Amino acid sequence: MSAILGKKLGMTQIFREDGEVVPVTVIEAGPCPVTAIRKPDRDGYSAIQLAFDQVKESRLSKAELGHLKKSDAEPMRLLVEFRDATIDGGEEGDDGEVSLGQQVTVKNFEAGQKVKVAGITIGKGFQGTVKRHNFGRGPVSHGSHNVRAPGSIGASAYPARVFKGMRLPGQMGNRRATQKGLEIADIDAERNLLLIKGSVPGSRNSIVEIRTDG
């Protein structure tokens, strides 16, 4: 499984040679240095830690700077571990072995490859059951006071409480989601851009995680 971190820039469309119009999400992905390698015999699991989003040194603590210095990485805001990740198709001379400080770029991916993208969905605030869970509404004529109210939720003297997990009003969005089965439409290696067909979770300029799917 290849993996990389990126920033969602927005959506646009591209034209293929046969004239087909393809809506794509533009993601500025990498380069991401490898800042840690987890091994089963030492850590109990296998993973690769990648860093992304360069910042000033003053934005990080001494502990964070010391950790990044071990891999000669620039000050980075974000550290994410990808379990069972590999680095394939990268720079010339790669033999499949991952080394500390190695740069992961969009060259690890190919056009037409299936990927899954994880991010924090756009927050929509506190919403009722009609918008949040697609409930139907009540009658709107003859003095009805139950137009968009959720109605009875079933609890009475026993069990005298509301069960967890019921579909009720509450915060909508602003939670982690993973979109699977996406396709890479094109790659711009010079500008570190991935063009992914369709939409991906997250608002503009939000951080997303891209992994190969399957």
C-alpha positions in Angstrom: 0.0 0.0 0.0 1.4 3.4 -1.0 0.4 6.4 1.0 0.9 10.2 1.0 -0.4 13.3 2.7 -1.8 16.3 0.8 -3.8 19.5 0.9 -7.1 19.8 -0.9 -6.9 22.8 -3.2 -10.3 22.6 -4.8 -12.2 21.2 -7.8 -11.9 21.7 -11.5 -12.4 19.7 -14.7 -10.1 18.2 -17.3 -10.7 17.1 -20.9 -9.5 13.7 -22.1 -8.3 13.0 -25.7 -11.8 11.6 -26.7 -13.4 14.8 -25.5 -14.8 13.4 -22.2 -15.1 16.0 -19.4 -13.8 14.6 -16.1 -14.5 16.5 -12.8 -11.5 16.2 -10.6 -10.3 17.3 -7.1 -6.8 18.9 -7.1 -4.6 17.8 -4.2 -1.2 19.2 -3.5 0.5 15.9 -2.3 3.9 15.8 -0.7 6.8 15.7 -0.8 6.5 13.9 2.6 9.7 12.8 4.3 9.7 9.5 6.2 10.3 10.6 9.9 9.9 7.2 11.6 9.7 3.5 10.8 7.8 1.2 13.1 8.8 -2.5 13.1 7.0 -5.4 14.6 9.9 -6.7 16.7 10.5 -3.3 18.3 7.1 -1.5 18.2 4.7 -4.4 17.9 3.3 -3.2 14.5 4.6 -2.2 11.1 4.1 1.4 9.9 5.7 4.4 8.2 5.4 7.9 9.7 5.2 10.7 7.2 5.5 14.5 7.8 3.7 17.3 5.8 3.0 21.0 5.8 6.2 22.9 6.4 6.1 25.7 9.1 8.5 27.9 11.0 10.6 26.4 13.7 9.0 28.7 16.3 5.7 26.9 15.7 7.0 23.6 17.0 8.3 22.4 20.4 11.9 21.3 21.0 10.7 17.7 21.2 9.0 17.9 17.8 12.1 19.6 16.3 14.3 16.9 17.8 12.2 14.1 16.3 12.3 15.7 12.9 16.0 16.3 13.1 16.6 12.5 13.3 15.5 12.3 9.7 16.9 15.6 8.5 13.4 16.8 7.8 12.3 20.4 7.7 9.9 21.7 10.4 6.6 20.1 9.6 3.2 20.7 11.2 1.7 17.2 10.7 2.9 13.7 11.5 0.8 10.7 10.4 1.5 7.0 10.6 0.4 4.6 7.8 0.3 1.0 8.8 1.7 -1.6 6.3 2.6 1.1 3.9 5.3 0.7 1.3 7.1 3.1 -1.0 7.0 1.9 -4.6 7.7 3.6 -7.9 9.5 6.5 -6.2 12.9 8.0 -7.1 15.3 6.1 -9.3 17.3 3.6 -7.5 14.6 2.7 -4.9 14.9 -1.0 -4.1 11.7 -1.2 -2.1 13.5 -0.6 1.2 12.2 2.4 3.2 14.8 4.6 4.8 14.6 7.4 7.3 14.4 10.7 5.6 13.3 9.3 2.2 11.0 11.6 0.3 7.5 10.3 -0.7 6.2 12.1 -3.8 3.3 11.8 -6.2 5.6 9.6 -8.3 4.6 6.8 -6.0 1.2 6.8 -7.7 0.0 6.2 -11.3 -2.8 7.6 -13.4 -5.8 5.2 -13.4 -4.8 3.8 -10.0 -7.6 3.3 -7.4 -7.1 5.2 -4.1 -9.0 6.0 -0.9 -9.0 9.4 0.6 -9.6 10.3 4.3 -10.3 13.7 5.6 -12.4 15.8 8.0 -15.8 16.5 6.4 -17.2 20.1 6.0 -19.0 21.1 9.2 -22.6 22.1 8.8 -23.4 23.1 12.4 -26.3 21.9 14.5 -29.0 20.5 12.3 -32.4 18.9 12.8 -33.5 15.4 11.8 -34.9 16.4 8.4 -31.5 17.6 7.1 -29.2 15.4 9.2 -31.0 12.1 8.7 -33.4 12.7 5.9 -36.6 12.3 8.0 -40.0 13.2 6.6 -41.9 16.1 7.9 -45.3 16.4 9.5 -48.5 18.0 8.1 -48.2 21.8 7.5 -51.9 22.7 7.5 -54.7 23.0 10.0 -52.6 24.4 12.8 -50.1 21.5 13.0 -47.3 22.1 15.4 -45.3 19.1 14.2 -43.8 20.3 10.9 -40.1 19.4 11.4 -40.1 18.0 15.0 -38.5 14.5 15.4 -41.6 13.1 17.2 -41.7 10.4 19.8 -38.6 8.4 20.5 -40.2 5.5 22.2 -39.0 5.7 25.8 -41.6 5.9 28.7 -41.6 5.1 32.4 -39.4 2.1 31.4 -36.5 2.4 30.5 -37.0 6.1 31.2 -34.0 7.1 29.2 -32.9 7.8 25.6 -31.0 5.0 24.0 -27.5 5.8 22.6 -27.1 5.9 18.9 -30.6 7.2 18.1 -31.0 9.5 15.1 -31.6 12.8 16.7 -30.7 16.5 16.0 -27.1 17.4 16.6 -23.8 18.5 14.9 -23.6 17.6 11.3 -20.3 17.1 9.5 -16.9 17.9 11.0 -16.0 14.3 11.4 -13.4 11.9 9.8 -14.6 10.1 6.7 -12.9 7.9 4.1 -14.0 7.9 0.5 -13.1 4.6 -1.2 -12.9 3.5 -4.9 -11.6 6.8 -6.2 -9.5 7.0 -9.4 -6.4 9.1 -10.1 -7.2 10.9 -13.3 -3.8 12.6 -13.8 -0.6 13.4 -12.0 1.5 16.6 -12.3 4.9 15.6 -10.8 6.5 19.0 -11.3 4.0 20.8 -9.2 3.3 17.8 -6.8 -0.4 17.6 -7.8 -2.8 14.6 -7.8 -6.0 15.0 -9.8 -8.5 12.6 -8.4 -11.8 11.9 -10.2 -14.8 13.1 -8.3 -15.0 14.7 -4.8 -13.1 13.9 -1.7 -13.9 14.6 2.0 -12.8 17.9 3.4 -13.1 21.6 2.8 -10.6 23.7 0.7 -7.1 23.8 2.2 -7.8 20.9 4.5 -5.4 18.0 5.0 -6.2 14.6 3.5 -4.6 11.2 3.6 -4.3 9.3 0.3 -3.8 5.5 0.2 -3.9 3.0 -2.6 -7.2 1.1 -2.5 -6.9 -2.7 -2.8 
